[in-house]
Every structure is written in structure tokens, then in C-alpha cells.
Amino acid sequence: MQTKKPEHAPQTQFAVADNCLLVGGIPLPRVVHRAGATPLYAYDRALLSARVQVLKQVCPTELRINYSLKANPYPALVQHMASLVDGFDVASSAEMQTALSTGIDAGHISFTGPGKTDAELRQAIAAGVMIHVESTNELRRIDQLSRELGYLAQVMLRINPDFELKSSGLKMAGGAKQFGIDVEQIPAVLKALADMTIQCVGFHIYAGSQNLNAAAINETLTKSCELAISLAQIAIGAQRHWVRRINLGGGFGIPYFPGDTPLDIAAIGQHLQDCVAKLQKTIPHVETEIELGRYLVGEAGIYVTRVIDKKFSRGQCFLVTDGGMNHHLAASGNLGQVIRKNYPVIVGNKVKVESEQPASVVGPLCTPLDLLADQMPLSHAEVGDFIVVFQSGAYGASASPANFLSRPAAVEVLV
């Protein structure tokens, strides 16, 4: 007998009791009642803690693990992460203030992004946040603002290397990019630093994101380490003995779709052991760090929306819900991507109630793009039941068009 192919990536991180999904050990309906309304995002703090713990078990103890707020800037989640990770990466002044409010050392907050305004740079300089410099012009602006304010700016140079992270969902290096300074420009930048009051402490090399190929990630880590060593040697040769921090980026992915397999984090951890040892051997007193967002929080969150209508159209079943693409753009297909795939979706309060007919889950918006599940074999659902979208802890609420059609915002809770 032919085995049926899975309709989505397998989900085992959340427990089930009496056919009901548990979040933080609490039955889903009670989580909804506690939150007060649907639609909502619920994040399981135990899963967040467990993911960081597993990562630290396989990685070298000297490696600093930073959380990137762009994945999920929900303040309660960020506060929880502050007790688990070694630092934060932010991409706006709002994220910077959220990170600073946790009480984490400002020097362990890095500010990244190609379009930082003068106002944002002033805030970062005054707070003592580490600025990852994305261009030679930005470097000059930081120097000028530092002089005007009378505070010493702390910076790292973000490098656009001549290689990319293969098999990445998003390639952020290699070729012409808006991110970082082209590696061939770095010798000239190092010379220019001699006339600046900026305190430059190292290099940031980030090549791509959402990657499930451990071999590709390890290959890029090797290249990043070799590049960092060669750049440090140039700096030392120019009598610039300031290289003490290397950020090797991240790019670790999570499974979303049929055929996706979880990342072999043990293989990456072993390779990082070698990379960190080599960096410490060749660059005296260097600290090595990685930055991760989706990998740390993505699988710990769910999106929950309530069925408000059930209809049949020419033989097909449609479950109409009170939330959709306005809250979860990625699950809907990112505004009509050419090849759309279903995220893992279930009926959260009827996990194992069988149904012979597939159903489509659609939101309340006046567009056919508002689609959370396309003809999936879901449990038998009725009005009032809860639809759950897994893998929703990253790039969910804050990465969606919440004001589209002026619908109410989704609630967020940490359980």
C-alpha cells in the first residue's frame, strides 16, 4: 500500500491532551479565554527556553548567542529571551528601546540595517549600543555625530563578502547588495578609521537566512572565519589592534513545508567548535558571536483564529475565520507568491477528529489572497472551533499588514 505523503512539516513540539492542543501545558480554549479574544498569537516560554538550551549544549561555551528582534519583537517574549541569550540584534529605534528596557548590557545590543537615520544613530551612540556599519557614508555620519554628541561611538564593520550562503531562503551577501560594505573596500575603510574618533571593535559577516542545509551553513562558517582572520591581519598590519569581536551571522532555518527536515544543529555545533578555536588561536582575545531569530522563536509560537462561518461552494468546504493574512502574511502566501505552500495547520480543539473532506481556511478579508490553508485534510470543524497555524513564532504579527482593511489587531500572549 502506498504511504500518503504528509500535507505539512511534522509538528511534535506541542503536546496534545483529550484531542486538544496544549500551549505551555494549558489547553488551547483556556489560553484563548485567558487572552480574551481571537485572533491571537501564543508563544510557549518553555519551548523558547528549551531551544536556547539545546543550542548551548552543542555550541562552544565561548560562543555568544544573540537574539534578533526582527523575528519577533513582542516585549514579553524579548524580556524572556533576555534571560536566555547573550545579546540582542535590533533593526530600528523601537526595537532598540525594547531591548534596552530588558536591562541587558547596551554593549551587547547590536544595531543593524542599511537605512539608519541620524536620529537613530544618535540614540544608539548615546545608549552605547554597538552599531553595525553598512556603508562608508554611514561610517562618516557616525563619526560626525559622535563628535557632535561627545560620546564615543561603538561600531563593527558589516562585510558584504564575495560568497553567499547556498540553499538560503534569502541571500544577503555576495554580489551587489544593500547590506554591508563590499569586502574589497575594507582596506581603504580601515585606513580611514585612523582619522576618526569611532571605536571599531570587529567585523560582522552575514550571508543568508532560513537555511536547512547544515553542510551549506558549515561551508559558509568556514569561509566567514577565513575572511575574518584575513581582515584582522590587515588591521593588525596597519597597527590597528582593535579586532576583538567577530559576528559570524546565522541563517539557521526551521521546517515549514512537506519535505522540509529539521536542521542538523549538532553538526553545526561541532563545526562551530572548530571555528571558534581557530579564531581564538589566530586573533588574540577575540569574542565570537552568532545572531539568530527565526531558529530561536519560530517553532515556539502558534497563530489561533476562530471559525465564524462554514460554507460549501461547488463541492468545496470553506472555513471562514476571524483572522487571516492581515495577521499572518507569510502563511497566506506573501501577497500571492507564484508557488504557494500550506503552513502546518490543524483544528486546535479537535486535533484527532477525522473528516473525509479537505477544507480551505480563509480569513475575513475581501480578497482571494486571504488564504491560510488550501484544501487541507483537517479535522471536522464547525463554527466556534479554533484553527491553529504552527511555525508562527517568527515573522508573524509584526511582519504582516495589520492595518489592511482596518481589521482589529491580533492579541499576543506568552504562556
DRENZA-665775 format. One record per residue (C-alpha): x negated, y negated, z; chain; residue in one letter. Coordinates in nm, 2 decimals, m for minus. Layout:
// DRENZA-665775
SITE;px;py;pz;ch;aa
SITE;X;Y;Z;A;A
...
//
This chain:
// DRENZA-665775
SITE;px;py;pz;ch;aa
SITE;0.00;0.00;0.00;A;M
SITE;m0.13;m0.34;m0.09;A;Q
SITE;m0.20;m0.57;0.20;A;T
SITE;m0.03;m0.90;0.19;A;K
SITE;m0.26;m1.20;0.16;A;K
SITE;m0.24;m1.44;0.46;A;P
SITE;m0.05;m1.76;0.40;A;E
SITE;m0.29;m1.97;0.60;A;H
SITE;m0.60;m1.95;0.81;A;A
SITE;m0.55;m1.73;1.11;A;P
SITE;m0.48;m1.91;1.44;A;Q
SITE;m0.58;m1.74;1.77;A;T
SITE;m0.68;m2.03;1.99;A;Q
SITE;m0.33;m2.10;2.13;A;F
SITE;m0.16;m1.83;2.34;A;A
SITE;0.20;m1.72;2.29;A;V
SITE;0.44;m1.60;2.56;A;A
SITE;0.80;m1.49;2.51;A;D
SITE;0.77;m1.59;2.14;A;N
SITE;0.68;m1.94;2.24;A;C
SITE;0.36;m2.12;2.18;A;L
SITE;0.17;m2.24;2.49;A;L
SITE;m0.03;m2.56;2.50;A;V
SITE;m0.26;m2.60;2.80;A;G
SITE;m0.07;m2.29;2.94;A;G
SITE;0.26;m2.47;2.91;A;I
SITE;0.55;m2.36;2.69;A;P
SITE;0.60;m2.58;2.39;A;L
SITE;0.95;m2.70;2.47;A;P
SITE;0.83;m2.82;2.81;A;R
SITE;0.54;m3.00;2.65;A;V
SITE;0.79;m3.18;2.43;A;V
SITE;1.02;m3.27;2.72;A;H
SITE;0.71;m3.39;2.92;A;R
SITE;0.61;m3.61;2.62;A;A
SITE;0.97;m3.75;2.59;A;G
SITE;1.01;m3.72;2.22;A;A
SITE;0.91;m3.57;1.89;A;T
SITE;0.72;m3.61;1.66;A;P
SITE;0.42;m3.57;1.87;A;L
SITE;0.05;m3.46;1.88;A;Y
SITE;m0.05;m3.24;2.16;A;A
SITE;m0.42;m3.17;2.25;A;Y
SITE;m0.53;m2.89;2.47;A;D
SITE;m0.80;m3.01;2.71;A;R
SITE;m0.92;m2.65;2.79;A;A
SITE;m0.98;m2.58;2.42;A;L
SITE;m1.18;m2.91;2.39;A;L
SITE;m1.39;m2.81;2.68;A;S
SITE;m1.44;m2.46;2.55;A;A
SITE;m1.56;m2.57;2.21;A;R
SITE;m1.83;m2.80;2.35;A;V
SITE;m1.93;m2.53;2.59;A;Q
SITE;m1.98;m2.27;2.31;A;V
SITE;m2.18;m2.52;2.11;A;L
SITE;m2.41;m2.60;2.40;A;K
SITE;m2.46;m2.23;2.46;A;Q
SITE;m2.61;m2.17;2.11;A;V
SITE;m2.79;m2.50;2.06;A;C
SITE;m3.12;m2.61;2.22;A;P
SITE;m3.08;m2.77;2.56;A;T
SITE;m3.28;m3.07;2.44;A;E
SITE;m3.03;m3.14;2.16;A;L
SITE;m2.79;m3.43;2.23;A;R
SITE;m2.43;m3.36;2.11;A;I
SITE;m2.23;m3.68;2.02;A;N
SITE;m1.86;m3.70;1.95;A;Y
SITE;m1.75;m3.91;1.65;A;S
SITE;m1.44;m4.11;1.74;A;L
SITE;m1.32;m4.14;1.38;A;K
SITE;m1.20;m3.78;1.41;A;A
SITE;m0.96;m3.87;1.69;A;N
SITE;m0.98;m4.20;1.89;A;P
SITE;m0.69;m4.12;2.13;A;Y
SITE;m0.81;m4.28;2.46;A;P
SITE;m0.72;m4.00;2.69;A;A
SITE;m0.90;m3.75;2.46;A;L
SITE;m1.20;m3.97;2.44;A;V
SITE;m1.21;m4.01;2.82;A;Q
SITE;m1.21;m3.63;2.85;A;H
SITE;m1.48;m3.59;2.59;A;M
SITE;m1.70;m3.84;2.78;A;A
SITE;m1.74;m3.57;3.05;A;S
SITE;m1.85;m3.31;2.80;A;L
SITE;m2.07;m3.47;2.54;A;V
SITE;m2.39;m3.67;2.55;A;D
SITE;m2.28;m3.97;2.34;A;G
SITE;m2.03;m4.12;2.10;A;F
SITE;m2.03;m4.24;1.74;A;D
SITE;m1.79;m4.52;1.66;A;V
SITE;m1.69;m4.69;1.33;A;A
SITE;m1.51;m5.01;1.44;A;S
SITE;m1.50;m5.26;1.73;A;S
SITE;m1.17;m5.10;1.85;A;A
SITE;m1.34;m4.76;1.87;A;E
SITE;m1.64;m4.92;2.04;A;M
SITE;m1.42;m5.07;2.31;A;Q
SITE;m1.26;m4.73;2.36;A;T
SITE;m1.60;m4.56;2.40;A;A
SITE;m1.73;m4.83;2.63;A;L
SITE;m1.42;m4.81;2.85;A;S
SITE;m1.52;m4.45;2.94;A;T
SITE;m1.82;m4.57;3.13;A;G
SITE;m2.07;m4.38;2.91;A;I
SITE;m2.41;m4.55;2.87;A;D
SITE;m2.38;m4.81;2.59;A;A
SITE;m2.72;m4.69;2.46;A;G
SITE;m2.57;m4.36;2.38;A;H
SITE;m2.29;m4.51;2.17;A;I
SITE;m2.39;m4.55;1.80;A;S
SITE;m2.20;m4.78;1.56;A;F
SITE;m2.19;m4.66;1.20;A;T
SITE;m2.03;m4.78;0.89;A;G
SITE;m2.11;m4.97;0.57;A;P
SITE;m1.89;m5.28;0.63;A;G
SITE;m1.96;m5.41;0.98;A;K
SITE;m1.86;m5.77;1.02;A;T
SITE;m2.07;m6.03;1.21;A;D
SITE;m1.81;m6.03;1.49;A;A
SITE;m1.85;m5.65;1.53;A;E
SITE;m2.23;m5.68;1.52;A;L
SITE;m2.22;m5.95;1.79;A;R
SITE;m2.01;m5.72;2.01;A;Q
SITE;m2.25;m5.43;1.95;A;A
SITE;m2.56;m5.63;2.02;A;I
SITE;m2.41;m5.78;2.34;A;A
SITE;m2.30;m5.45;2.47;A;A
SITE;m2.63;m5.28;2.40;A;G
SITE;m2.47;m5.03;2.15;A;V
SITE;m2.70;m4.86;1.91;A;M
SITE;m2.64;m4.99;1.55;A;I
SITE;m2.70;m4.76;1.26;A;H
SITE;m2.82;m4.99;0.99;A;V
SITE;m2.66;m4.92;0.64;A;E
SITE;m2.84;m5.17;0.42;A;S
SITE;m3.13;m5.41;0.41;A;T
SITE;m2.89;m5.71;0.41;A;N
SITE;m2.72;m5.57;0.72;A;E
SITE;m3.07;m5.54;0.89;A;L
SITE;m3.14;m5.91;0.82;A;R
SITE;m2.80;m6.01;0.96;A;R
SITE;m2.86;m5.81;1.27;A;I
SITE;m3.19;m5.98;1.32;A;D
SITE;m3.04;m6.32;1.28;A;Q
SITE;m2.75;m6.25;1.51;A;L
SITE;m2.99;m6.10;1.77;A;S
SITE;m3.19;m6.42;1.77;A;R
SITE;m2.88;m6.64;1.79;A;E
SITE;m2.74;m6.44;2.09;A;L
SITE;m3.07;m6.40;2.27;A;G
SITE;m3.01;m6.03;2.31;A;Y
SITE;m3.24;m5.76;2.17;A;L
SITE;m3.06;m5.55;1.91;A;A
SITE;m3.10;m5.17;1.93;A;Q
SITE;m3.09;m5.01;1.59;A;V
SITE;m3.16;m4.69;1.39;A;M
SITE;m3.20;m4.68;1.02;A;L
SITE;m2.94;m4.47;0.84;A;R
SITE;m3.11;m4.29;0.55;A;I
SITE;m2.95;m4.20;0.22;A;N
SITE;m3.17;m3.90;0.13;A;P
SITE;m3.23;m3.76;m0.22;A;D
SITE;m3.04;m3.44;m0.13;A;F
SITE;m2.68;m3.36;m0.03;A;E
SITE;m2.50;m3.11;0.19;A;L
SITE;m2.39;m2.84;m0.05;A;K
SITE;m2.04;m2.70;m0.03;A;S
SITE;m1.92;m3.01;0.16;A;S
SITE;m1.56;m3.13;0.16;A;G
SITE;m1.70;m3.48;0.15;A;L
SITE;m2.05;m3.56;0.02;A;K
SITE;m2.20;m3.86;0.19;A;M
SITE;m2.56;m3.86;0.07;A;A
SITE;m2.77;m3.80;m0.24;A;G
SITE;m2.72;m4.02;m0.55;A;G
SITE;m2.58;m4.37;m0.53;A;A
SITE;m2.38;m4.41;m0.20;A;K
SITE;m2.24;m4.69;0.01;A;Q
SITE;m2.38;m4.51;0.31;A;F
SITE;m2.73;m4.58;0.44;A;G
SITE;m3.05;m4.71;0.29;A;I
SITE;m3.20;m4.52;m0.01;A;D
SITE;m3.50;m4.32;0.12;A;V
SITE;m3.73;m4.48;m0.14;A;E
SITE;m3.66;m4.82;0.01;A;Q
SITE;m3.76;m4.72;0.36;A;I
SITE;m4.13;m4.80;0.34;A;P
SITE;m4.05;m5.16;0.25;A;A
SITE;m3.80;m5.18;0.53;A;V
SITE;m4.05;m5.05;0.78;A;L
SITE;m4.29;m5.33;0.68;A;K
SITE;m4.01;m5.59;0.71;A;A
SITE;m3.94;m5.48;1.06;A;L
SITE;m4.28;m5.62;1.17;A;A
SITE;m4.14;m5.97;1.14;A;D
SITE;m3.81;m5.90;1.32;A;M
SITE;m3.71;m5.90;1.69;A;T
SITE;m3.50;m5.59;1.64;A;I
SITE;m3.59;m5.28;1.84;A;Q
SITE;m3.57;m4.99;1.59;A;C
SITE;m3.59;m4.65;1.76;A;V
SITE;m3.54;m4.40;1.48;A;G
SITE;m3.35;m4.25;1.19;A;F
SITE;m3.00;m4.13;1.11;A;H
SITE;m2.96;m3.87;0.83;A;I
SITE;m2.60;m3.77;0.75;A;Y
SITE;m2.54;m3.57;0.43;A;A
SITE;m2.18;m3.45;0.43;A;G
SITE;m1.88;m3.32;0.62;A;S
SITE;m1.62;m3.03;0.65;A;Q
SITE;m1.86;m2.76;0.56;A;N
SITE;m1.81;m2.39;0.65;A;L
SITE;m2.13;m2.26;0.49;A;N
SITE;m2.39;m2.21;0.77;A;A
SITE;m2.67;m2.14;0.51;A;A
SITE;m2.60;m2.47;0.34;A;A
SITE;m2.59;m2.66;0.67;A;I
SITE;m2.92;m2.50;0.78;A;N
SITE;m3.08;m2.58;0.45;A;E
SITE;m2.98;m2.95;0.49;A;T
SITE;m3.10;m2.95;0.85;A;L
SITE;m3.44;m2.83;0.73;A;T
SITE;m3.46;m3.10;0.47;A;K
SITE;m3.35;m3.36;0.72;A;S
SITE;m3.62;m3.26;0.97;A;C
SITE;m3.89;m3.27;0.70;A;E
SITE;m3.77;m3.61;0.59;A;L
SITE;m3.76;m3.74;0.94;A;A
SITE;m4.11;m3.62;1.00;A;I
SITE;m4.24;m3.79;0.68;A;S
SITE;m4.07;m4.12;0.77;A;L
SITE;m4.21;m4.11;1.12;A;A
SITE;m4.56;m4.05;0.98;A;Q
SITE;m4.52;m4.36;0.76;A;I
SITE;m4.40;m4.56;1.06;A;A
SITE;m4.70;m4.44;1.27;A;I
SITE;m4.94;m4.52;0.99;A;G
SITE;m4.81;m4.87;0.98;A;A
SITE;m4.88;m4.89;1.36;A;Q
SITE;m4.50;m4.88;1.43;A;R
SITE;m4.49;m4.63;1.72;A;H
SITE;m4.12;m4.67;1.79;A;W
SITE;m3.97;m4.34;1.65;A;V
SITE;m3.81;m4.17;1.95;A;R
SITE;m3.46;m4.07;1.82;A;R
SITE;m3.36;m3.86;1.52;A;I
SITE;m2.99;m3.81;1.44;A;N
SITE;m2.95;m3.51;1.21;A;L
SITE;m2.58;m3.58;1.14;A;G
SITE;m2.33;m3.29;1.14;A;G
SITE;m2.08;m3.18;0.89;A;G
SITE;m1.96;m2.87;1.07;A;F
SITE;m1.62;m2.77;0.93;A;G
SITE;m1.31;m2.58;1.06;A;I
SITE;m1.09;m2.33;0.86;A;P
SITE;m0.76;m2.47;0.72;A;Y
SITE;m0.65;m2.26;0.43;A;F
SITE;m0.63;m1.90;0.31;A;P
SITE;m0.98;m1.75;0.26;A;G
SITE;m1.14;m2.00;0.50;A;D
SITE;m1.36;m1.83;0.75;A;T
SITE;m1.48;m1.99;1.08;A;P
SITE;m1.83;m2.14;1.07;A;L
SITE;m2.11;m1.92;1.20;A;D
SITE;m2.21;m2.15;1.47;A;I
SITE;m2.46;m1.90;1.62;A;A
SITE;m2.67;m1.91;1.30;A;A
SITE;m2.67;m2.29;1.31;A;I
SITE;m2.76;m2.30;1.67;A;G
SITE;m3.06;m2.07;1.62;A;Q
SITE;m3.18;m2.28;1.33;A;H
SITE;m3.14;m2.60;1.54;A;L
SITE;m3.37;m2.44;1.80;A;Q
SITE;m3.64;m2.42;1.53;A;D
SITE;m3.57;m2.78;1.40;A;C
SITE;m3.58;m2.94;1.74;A;V
SITE;m3.90;m2.76;1.83;A;A
SITE;m4.07;m2.87;1.51;A;K
SITE;m3.96;m3.23;1.56;A;L
SITE;m4.08;m3.24;1.92;A;Q
SITE;m4.41;m3.09;1.82;A;K
SITE;m4.48;m3.35;1.54;A;T
SITE;m4.31;m3.66;1.68;A;I
SITE;m4.42;m3.73;2.04;A;P
SITE;m4.13;m3.78;2.29;A;H
SITE;m3.86;m3.77;2.02;A;V
SITE;m3.50;m3.71;2.11;A;E
SITE;m3.28;m3.52;1.86;A;T
SITE;m2.91;m3.55;1.83;A;E
SITE;m2.62;m3.44;1.61;A;I
SITE;m2.28;m3.60;1.57;A;E
SITE;m1.96;m3.40;1.53;A;L
SITE;m1.60;m3.49;1.51;A;G
SITE;m1.36;m3.25;1.34;A;R
SITE;m1.55;m2.95;1.47;A;Y
SITE;m1.51;m3.05;1.83;A;L
SITE;m1.15;m3.15;1.84;A;V
SITE;m0.97;m3.03;1.52;A;G
SITE;m0.86;m2.69;1.64;A;E
SITE;m0.76;m2.81;1.98;A;A
SITE;m0.46;m3.01;1.85;A;G
SITE;m0.12;m2.95;1.71;A;I
SITE;0.14;m3.17;1.54;A;Y
SITE;0.50;m3.10;1.65;A;V
SITE;0.81;m3.21;1.47;A;T
SITE;1.18;m3.11;1.53;A;R
SITE;1.41;m2.97;1.27;A;V
SITE;1.70;m3.21;1.22;A;I
SITE;1.87;m3.05;0.92;A;D
SITE;1.86;m2.72;0.73;A;K
SITE;1.98;m2.71;0.37;A;K
SITE;1.97;m2.49;0.07;A;F
SITE;1.91;m2.62;m0.28;A;S
SITE;1.94;m2.38;m0.57;A;R
SITE;1.84;m2.08;m0.36;A;G
SITE;1.55;m2.25;m0.17;A;Q
SITE;1.56;m2.32;0.20;A;C
SITE;1.45;m2.67;0.33;A;F
SITE;1.38;m2.75;0.69;A;L
SITE;1.41;m3.13;0.73;A;V
SITE;1.21;m3.26;1.03;A;T
SITE;1.19;m3.59;1.22;A;D
SITE;0.83;m3.64;1.12;A;G
SITE;0.61;m3.59;0.82;A;G
SITE;0.34;m3.74;0.60;A;M
SITE;0.36;m4.07;0.79;A;N
SITE;0.21;m3.90;1.09;A;H
SITE;0.01;m3.62;0.92;A;H
SITE;m0.11;m3.73;0.58;A;L
SITE;m0.36;m3.45;0.54;A;A
SITE;m0.11;m3.17;0.60;A;A
SITE;0.12;m3.32;0.34;A;S
SITE;m0.15;m3.32;0.07;A;G
SITE;m0.30;m3.66;0.10;A;N
SITE;m0.06;m3.85;m0.13;A;L
SITE;m0.02;m3.58;m0.39;A;G
SITE;m0.36;m3.41;m0.44;A;Q
SITE;m0.37;m3.21;m0.75;A;V
SITE;m0.41;m2.87;m0.58;A;I
SITE;m0.21;m2.88;m0.25;A;R
SITE;m0.26;m2.60;0.01;A;K
SITE;m0.05;m2.53;0.32;A;N
SITE;m0.19;m2.60;0.66;A;Y
SITE;m0.12;m2.33;0.92;A;P
SITE;0.24;m2.39;1.01;A;V
SITE;0.48;m2.19;1.25;A;I
SITE;0.81;m2.23;1.43;A;V
SITE;0.66;m2.30;1.77;A;G
SITE;0.95;m2.19;1.98;A;N
SITE;1.02;m1.88;1.77;A;K
SITE;0.68;m1.76;1.68;A;V
SITE;0.77;m1.39;1.60;A;K
SITE;1.14;m1.42;1.49;A;V
SITE;1.13;m1.28;1.14;A;E
SITE;1.30;m1.43;0.84;A;S
SITE;1.33;m1.27;0.50;A;E
SITE;1.34;m1.60;0.32;A;Q
SITE;1.05;m1.85;0.28;A;P
SITE;1.12;m2.21;0.37;A;A
SITE;0.98;m2.55;0.29;A;S
SITE;0.93;m2.80;0.57;A;V
SITE;0.99;m3.16;0.46;A;V
SITE;0.98;m3.48;0.65;A;G
SITE;1.24;m3.76;0.67;A;P
SITE;1.08;m4.00;0.42;A;L
SITE;1.22;m4.09;0.08;A;C
SITE;0.95;m3.93;m0.13;A;T
SITE;0.89;m3.58;m0.25;A;P
SITE;0.54;m3.61;m0.13;A;L
SITE;0.67;m3.58;0.23;A;D
SITE;0.60;m3.20;0.25;A;L
SITE;0.44;m3.02;0.55;A;L
SITE;0.49;m2.66;0.42;A;A
SITE;0.57;m2.54;0.07;A;D
SITE;0.77;m2.22;0.06;A;Q
SITE;0.60;m2.05;0.35;A;M
SITE;0.72;m1.73;0.53;A;P
SITE;0.83;m1.90;0.85;A;L
SITE;1.03;m1.76;1.14;A;S
SITE;1.41;m1.80;1.12;A;H
SITE;1.46;m2.17;1.22;A;A
SITE;1.76;m2.37;1.29;A;E
SITE;1.83;m2.74;1.38;A;V
SITE;1.66;m2.82;1.71;A;G
SITE;1.37;m2.59;1.66;A;D
SITE;1.01;m2.71;1.67;A;F
SITE;0.78;m2.69;1.37;A;I
SITE;0.41;m2.68;1.46;A;V
SITE;0.12;m2.77;1.23;A;V
SITE;m0.21;m2.63;1.36;A;F
SITE;m0.56;m2.77;1.30;A;Q
SITE;m0.43;m3.12;1.38;A;S
SITE;m0.67;m3.24;1.64;A;G
SITE;m0.87;m3.44;1.39;A;A
SITE;m0.78;m3.69;1.13;A;Y
SITE;m0.41;m3.68;1.22;A;G
SITE;m0.23;m3.98;1.37;A;A
SITE;m0.50;m4.23;1.32;A;S
SITE;m0.57;m4.12;0.96;A;A
SITE;m0.20;m4.14;0.84;A;S
SITE;0.02;m4.42;0.71;A;P
SITE;0.21;m4.46;1.03;A;A
SITE;0.40;m4.77;0.92;A;N
SITE;0.52;m4.62;0.59;A;F
SITE;0.90;m4.67;0.57;A;L
SITE;0.88;m4.82;0.92;A;S
SITE;0.95;m4.49;1.10;A;R
SITE;0.87;m4.45;1.47;A;P
SITE;0.51;m4.37;1.56;A;A
SITE;0.42;m4.02;1.69;A;A
SITE;0.37;m3.96;2.06;A;V
SITE;0.02;m3.83;2.17;A;E
SITE;m0.04;m3.62;2.48;A;V
SITE;m0.34;m3.45;2.63;A;L
SITE;m0.23;m3.13;2.81;A;V
//
